[in-house]
Amino acid sequence: MSPSATGTGGPVLDGLPEVLRPTVADYLDLHRHPELSGAEERTAARHAERLRGAGFDVTTGVGGHGVVGVLRNGPGPVVMLRAELDALPVAEATGLAYASEAVALDADGRPVPVMHACGHDLHLACLGGTAALLAGATGHWSGTLVTVGQPAEETLSGARDMLGDGLYTRFPAPDVVLAQHTAPLPAGMVAHAHGPVLAGSRLLEVVVHGSGGHAASPHLAVDPVVAAAAIVLRLQTVVSRETSPAEQVVLTVGSLHAGSRGNIVPESATLEVSVRAFTDAALDRVTAAVRRIVTAECAASGCPREPSVRTLARSHPTVPDPAAAAAVRRAHEQVFGAARVAPWPASTATEDFPLYGPAGAPLHGATEVRTAYWMLGCVGPRQWADAAGDGAAAKMAALPPNHSPGFRPDPRLAVPAGVTALTSAALVHLGAPTA
């Protein structure tokens, strides 16, 4: 732990009431005006304006709409805090007075509803509040604070793009990178995992090539729909028959498209397959099994061409540095109380945060960067009390999850907790104030 042991909160957090009103206002505005991955222009501009107002040196347009803020405050460690800018193509159904009514064009040019259904608006608002709080208390810490507003997390491309645009060379390279993520826990709580927090993933596109024809004479065609159906069924055995029951692996065929009319045998069928696991070795093994099964089923169906299997997106498991994560957990126990710091069972959700640490070394070359990552409760007391179920696990299962149209953090409690959690985590890794 840093010698700034006031550094877990202390007098810095005494300034929290002053930053809460603008931080809640920031959250409400961000929630009303969500933007899709890669199109976060307004969100980035608003966040940049808040950082400049707090006294940060701000650079925009990093790896897309990425925003980087730098506050140098004497010698000491470089601590990077990261939050996300983007929202999802989801129609909000919360009924909130500040609910999103935004509509935007997706990557295919189709109009889609847009909603902050994963809590990125809360993450970003809390990052702004933490930046303001630490900038106003520079007498209580030393070092360099770097904030990152990352675009395109939902497409698992934003971290890679920012790092590729020189995040660790154009700006101070971090000693530690910190981030938090909303979860359906009571607002005012945080949760830490012992080991992996989130899974890694592979998103695969599979194209099965058939031979088109008339539905009246299927014997003169090679039907890719039948081959695709066989692939879907056979892929279920990768988890049930090729994976140890002690190993957590999820394989989902989330999309299957083929043909346009019921009286035509189509030329091809396209599937998207999601693979999730907690080690890169398991991800590689399951991906190889997908390729093997796809190739074999197409051969069995007499397809005229080899299938294609292409990786659309990939992420590594989120496994925080044990020492950095333990320091943050102790800081949270001090500022929240041990009863409000819960254990977190590893989730098969995924994100691109691991690229900021050792997993991204091929991109940034910094093999010694440590990371810490925790979950932030966001469910209001009334919503928690009304959720079906007797225990916490049952209530969490009954509540609208992240990516749901009904996902609705309670900013009155989640914002103060989020700023407190991020600030205390930063302070425990920053240096003691210099004389």
C-alpha positions in Angstrom: 0.0 0.0 0.0 1.2 3.5 -0.8 2.5 5.5 2.2 -0.3 7.9 1.6 -2.5 5.9 3.8 -4.8 8.9 4.2 -4.6 7.8 0.6 -7.4 5.3 0.8 -9.9 8.2 1.2 -9.3 10.5 4.1 -9.4 14.2 3.5 -9.7 13.7 -0.3 -13.1 12.1 0.0 -14.2 15.0 2.3 -14.6 16.9 -1.0 -17.1 14.3 -2.4 -20.3 16.4 -1.7 -18.9 19.2 -3.9 -18.5 17.0 -7.0 -21.7 14.9 -6.6 -24.2 17.3 -8.1 -22.2 17.9 -11.4 -21.4 14.2 -11.6 -25.1 13.1 -11.3 -26.0 15.8 -13.9 -23.3 14.4 -16.1 -24.7 10.9 -15.7 -28.2 12.0 -16.5 -27.1 13.8 -19.7 -25.0 10.9 -20.8 -27.9 8.5 -20.3 -30.2 10.7 -22.3 -27.8 11.0 -25.2 -26.1 7.6 -25.8 -24.0 6.9 -28.9 -23.1 3.7 -30.6 -19.5 2.2 -30.7 -17.3 4.3 -33.0 -19.8 7.2 -33.1 -19.2 8.7 -29.6 -18.5 12.2 -30.8 -20.8 14.1 -28.4 -20.0 11.9 -25.4 -16.2 12.4 -26.0 -16.6 16.2 -26.3 -18.6 16.4 -23.1 -16.1 14.3 -21.1 -13.2 16.3 -22.5 -14.9 19.5 -21.4 -15.3 18.2 -17.9 -11.6 17.1 -17.7 -10.4 20.5 -19.0 -12.6 22.2 -16.3 -10.8 20.2 -13.7 -7.4 21.3 -15.0 -6.3 18.2 -17.0 -4.3 18.4 -20.2 -6.7 16.8 -22.6 -6.2 15.1 -25.9 -9.2 13.9 -28.0 -9.4 11.7 -31.1 -7.1 9.0 -29.7 -7.9 5.7 -31.5 -11.2 7.0 -32.7 -13.1 9.2 -30.3 -10.9 8.3 -27.3 -10.2 11.0 -24.7 -7.0 11.1 -22.6 -6.6 13.4 -19.7 -3.2 14.0 -17.9 -2.7 15.6 -14.5 1.0 15.8 -13.4 1.4 16.4 -9.7 5.1 15.9 -8.9 7.2 12.7 -8.7 5.5 9.3 -8.2 3.6 6.5 -9.9 1.6 6.9 -13.0 -2.0 5.7 -12.4 -4.4 5.3 -15.3 -8.2 5.2 -14.8 -10.3 3.9 -17.6 -14.0 4.2 -18.5 -16.0 3.6 -21.7 -17.9 6.0 -24.0 -20.2 3.7 -26.1 -23.8 2.5 -25.8 -25.8 -0.4 -27.3 -28.4 -0.8 -30.0 -31.2 -1.5 -27.4 -34.6 0.2 -27.0 -34.8 1.5 -23.5 -37.9 0.2 -21.5 -37.1 1.6 -18.0 -39.8 4.3 -18.0 -37.4 6.7 -16.4 -37.9 10.4 -16.9 -34.4 10.7 -18.4 -34.7 7.5 -20.5 -33.0 7.5 -23.9 -35.1 8.1 -27.0 -32.0 8.1 -29.3 -32.0 6.5 -32.7 -28.8 6.1 -34.8 -27.6 4.3 -37.9 -25.8 1.1 -37.3 -22.8 -0.2 -39.2 -25.1 -1.4 -42.0 -26.9 2.0 -42.2 -30.1 0.8 -40.6 -31.8 3.0 -37.9 -31.6 1.4 -34.5 -32.6 2.5 -31.0 -29.6 3.4 -28.7 -29.4 2.9 -24.9 -26.7 2.9 -22.2 -27.8 -0.6 -21.2 -24.4 -1.6 -19.8 -23.6 1.2 -17.4 -20.9 2.9 -19.4 -22.6 6.3 -18.7 -22.2 5.6 -15.0 -18.5 4.6 -15.4 -17.7 7.7 -17.4 -19.6 10.1 -15.0 -17.8 8.5 -12.1 -14.4 8.9 -13.9 -15.2 12.6 -14.3 -16.2 13.0 -10.7 -13.0 11.2 -9.6 -10.9 13.4 -11.9 -12.4 16.5 -10.3 -12.0 15.2 -6.8 -8.4 14.3 -7.2 -7.6 17.5 -9.1 -9.0 19.5 -6.2 -6.9 17.7 -3.6 -3.4 17.6 -5.1 -1.9 18.4 -1.7 -2.8 14.9 -0.6 -1.1 12.8 -3.3 1.8 12.9 -5.8 2.4 11.3 -9.1 0.7 11.4 -12.5 -3.0 10.7 -13.1 -4.0 9.6 -16.5 -7.7 9.2 -17.4 -8.9 7.3 -20.5 -12.4 7.6 -22.0 -12.4 4.6 -24.3 -14.6 4.3 -27.4 -15.9 1.0 -28.9 -15.7 -1.3 -25.9 -18.8 -3.1 -27.0 -17.2 -4.1 -30.2 -14.0 -5.1 -28.4 -11.9 -2.8 -30.6 -11.5 0.4 -28.7 -8.7 -0.5 -26.3 -6.7 -2.0 -29.3 -7.3 1.1 -31.3 -6.2 3.5 -28.5 -3.1 1.5 -27.8 -2.3 1.3 -31.5 -2.6 5.1 -31.6 0.2 5.5 -29.1 -1.6 5.5 -25.7 1.5 4.3 -23.9 4.0 6.3 -26.0 2.3 9.7 -26.6 1.2 9.9 -22.9 2.8 8.7 -19.6 2.9 4.9 -19.6 1.1 3.6 -16.5 2.3 1.6 -13.6 -1.2 0.5 -12.9 -4.5 0.7 -14.7 -7.8 0.7 -12.8 -11.4 0.2 -13.9 -14.8 -0.7 -12.5 -18.0 -2.1 -14.0 -21.7 -2.0 -13.0 -23.3 -5.2 -11.8 -26.8 -6.0 -10.5 -25.8 -5.7 -6.8 -27.2 -3.2 -4.4 -25.9 0.3 -5.0 -23.4 1.3 -2.4 -21.6 -2.1 -2.6 -18.5 -3.2 -4.6 -17.4 -6.8 -5.4 -14.0 -8.3 -5.9 -13.0 -11.6 -7.5 -10.2 -13.9 -6.3 -8.8 -14.7 -9.7 -10.6 -14.1 -13.0 -13.3 -11.4 -13.0 -14.6 -11.9 -16.6 -14.1 -14.4 -19.3 -12.2 -14.1 -22.5 -14.0 -14.6 -25.8 -13.8 -15.4 -29.5 -16.6 -14.3 -31.9 -16.4 -16.4 -35.0 -18.1 -16.0 -38.4 -18.8 -19.3 -40.2 -19.8 -19.3 -43.8 -21.2 -22.6 -45.2 -21.2 -22.9 -49.0 -23.9 -24.9 -50.8 -25.2 -25.1 -54.3 -28.4 -23.2 -54.9 -31.5 -24.5 -56.6 -35.3 -24.9 -56.6 -37.0 -26.2 -53.5 -38.9 -28.6 -55.7 -35.7 -30.4 -56.7 -33.4 -30.3 -53.6 -31.6 -33.4 -54.9 -30.1 -31.2 -57.6 -28.7 -28.7 -55.0 -26.5 -28.9 -51.9 -28.5 -27.3 -49.1 -26.3 -25.2 -46.8 -29.2 -24.8 -44.3 -29.1 -28.5 -43.5 -25.4 -28.4 -43.1 -25.7 -25.3 -40.9 -28.3 -27.1 -38.8 -26.1 -30.1 -38.3 -23.2 -27.8 -37.3 -25.4 -26.0 -34.7 -26.4 -29.4 -33.1 -22.9 -30.8 -33.3 -21.3 -27.8 -31.7 -23.3 -28.4 -28.5 -21.1 -31.4 -27.9 -18.0 -29.3 -27.6 -19.0 -28.3 -24.1 -21.0 -31.4 -23.1 -18.5 -34.0 -24.4 -15.1 -32.3 -24.9 -14.9 -30.0 -21.9 -14.2 -31.1 -18.3 -17.2 -30.4 -16.0 -14.7 -28.5 -13.8 -13.9 -26.1 -16.6 -16.3 -23.2 -17.4 -16.8 -22.9 -21.1 -19.8 -21.3 -23.0 -20.4 -21.8 -26.7 -23.4 -20.1 -28.3 -24.6 -19.9 -31.9 -26.2 -16.5 -31.7 -27.0 -15.9 -35.4 -27.9 -18.1 -38.4 -28.9 -16.5 -41.7 -29.6 -18.2 -45.0 -31.8 -17.6 -48.0 -34.6 -15.2 -48.8 -37.5 -17.3 -49.9 -39.0 -20.6 -48.8 -39.0 -22.0 -52.4 -35.3 -21.4 -53.0 -32.3 -23.5 -51.8 -29.8 -20.8 -51.0 -26.1 -20.6 -52.0 -24.8 -20.2 -48.5 -25.5 -20.0 -44.8 -23.8 -17.7 -42.3 -23.5 -18.4 -38.5 -21.9 -16.4 -35.7 -20.5 -18.4 -32.9 -19.5 -17.0 -29.5 -17.0 -18.9 -27.4 -16.2 -17.9 -23.8 -13.7 -19.3 -21.3 -11.4 -18.3 -18.4 -8.1 -19.2 -20.0 -6.6 -18.4 -23.4 -5.7 -22.1 -23.7 -9.4 -23.1 -23.4 -10.4 -20.5 -25.9 -7.9 -21.8 -28.4 -8.9 -25.4 -27.9 -12.6 -24.7 -28.3 -12.0 -22.5 -31.3 -10.1 -25.4 -32.9 -13.0 -27.7 -32.1 -15.4 -25.3 -33.9 -13.2 -25.3 -37.0 -12.9 -29.1 -37.0 -16.7 -29.6 -36.7 -17.6 -27.1 -39.3 -15.1 -28.6 -41.8 -16.3 -32.1 -41.1 -20.0 -31.4 -41.3 -19.5 -29.5 -44.6 -17.6 -32.5 -46.0 -20.4 -34.8 -44.8 -22.9 -32.7 -46.6 -21.0 -32.7 -49.8 -20.5 -28.9 -49.9 -18.8 -27.8 -53.1 -16.4 -25.5 -51.3 -14.5 -25.5 -48.0 -16.3 -23.4 -45.4 -14.7 -20.2 -44.0 -14.2 -19.6 -40.3 -13.2 -16.0 -39.5 -12.5 -14.4 -36.1 -14.6 -11.2 -35.9 -13.6 -10.2 -32.3 -11.5 -11.6 -29.5 -10.8 -10.7 -25.9 -8.6 -12.1 -23.1 -9.8 -13.1 -19.7 -9.9 -10.3 -17.2 -7.5 -11.4 -14.5 -6.3 -8.5 -12.3 -2.8 -8.4 -10.8 -3.2 -10.1 -7.4 -1.2 -7.5 -5.4 -2.8 -4.5 -7.1 -6.3 -6.0 -6.7 -5.7 -6.8 -3.1 -4.6 -3.2 -2.3 -7.8 -1.9 -3.9 -9.9 -4.4 -2.0 -8.3 -3.3 1.3 -8.9 0.3 0.4 -12.6 -0.4 -0.4 -13.0 -2.3 2.9 -11.7 0.8 4.7 -13.9 3.4 3.0 -17.1 1.2 2.6 -16.8 -1.2 5.5 -16.1 -4.9 5.0 -19.9 -5.7 4.9 -20.3 -3.7 1.7 -17.4 -5.4 -0.1 -18.7 -8.7 -1.5 -17.0 -11.6 -3.2 -17.5 -11.8 -7.0 -17.9 -15.1 -8.8 -16.2 -15.0 -12.2 -18.6 -14.0 -14.9 -18.6 -15.2 -18.5 -19.2 -11.6 -19.7 -16.2 -10.2 -21.4 -14.5 -7.0 -22.4 -11.2 -5.5 -23.8 -9.8 -4.1 -20.6 -7.1 -6.9 -20.3 -5.2 -5.3 -23.3 -4.1 -2.5 -21.0 -2.1 -5.0 -19.0 0.3 -7.9 -19.9 -2.2 -9.4 -22.3 -1.7 -6.4 -24.5 2.1 -6.4 -24.4 2.3 -7.2 -28.2 0.5 -3.9 -28.7 2.2 -1.6 -26.2 5.3 -3.4 -25.1 4.7 -2.7 -21.4 5.0 -6.1 -19.7 5.0 -4.8 -16.2 1.7 -2.9 -16.2 -0.5 -4.0 -13.3 -4.3 -3.9 -13.5 -7.2 -4.0 -11.0 -10.8 -4.4 -11.8 -13.9 -4.6 -9.6 -17.7 -4.6 -9.9 -19.8 -1.7 -8.8 -23.3 -2.3 -7.4 -26.0 -0.1 -9.1 -29.4 -1.4 -8.0 -31.6 0.9 -6.0 -33.1 -0.3 -2.7 -36.7 -0.3 -3.9 -35.8 -2.3 -7.0 -33.7 -4.7 -5.0 -36.5 -5.2 -2.4 -39.1 -5.8 -5.2 -36.9 -8.4 -7.0 -38.2 -11.9 -6.7 -36.2 -14.4 -4.6 -35.1 -14.8 -1.1 -31.3 -14.6 -1.4 -28.9 -12.3 -3.2 -28.2 -14.8 -6.0 -31.9 -15.3 -6.7 -32.5 -11.5 -6.7 -29.6 -10.9 -9.1 -31.0 -13.5 -11.4 -34.4 -11.8 -11.4 -33.2 -8.3 -11.9 -32.8 -6.8 -15.5 -29.2 -7.6 -16.3 -26.6 -5.5 -18.2 -27.6 -5.2 -22.0 -31.3 -5.5 -21.0 -33.9 -2.8 -22.0 -34.8 -2.6 -18.3 -31.3 -2.1 -17.0 -31.4 1.0 -14.7 -28.8 2.0 -12.2 -29.8 4.2 -9.3 -27.6 7.3 -9.7 -28.4 8.6 -6.2 -26.5 5.8 -4.6 -24.4 4.4 -7.4 -22.7 7.7 -8.3 -21.3 8.4 -4.8 -20.2 4.8 -4.5 -18.6 4.8 -7.9 -16.6 8.0 -7.3 -15.6 6.7 -3.8 -14.5 3.4 -5.2 -12.5 4.8 -8.0 -10.9 7.6 -6.0 -9.8 5.4 -3.1 -8.4 2.8 -5.6 -6.4 5.6 -7.3 -5.1 7.0 -4.1 -3.8 3.7 -2.8 -1.6 3.4 -5.9 -0.5 7.1 -6.1 2.4 8.4 -4.0 2.4 10.2 -0.7 2.3 14.0 -0.9 5.7 15.6 -1.2 6.9 18.1 1.4 
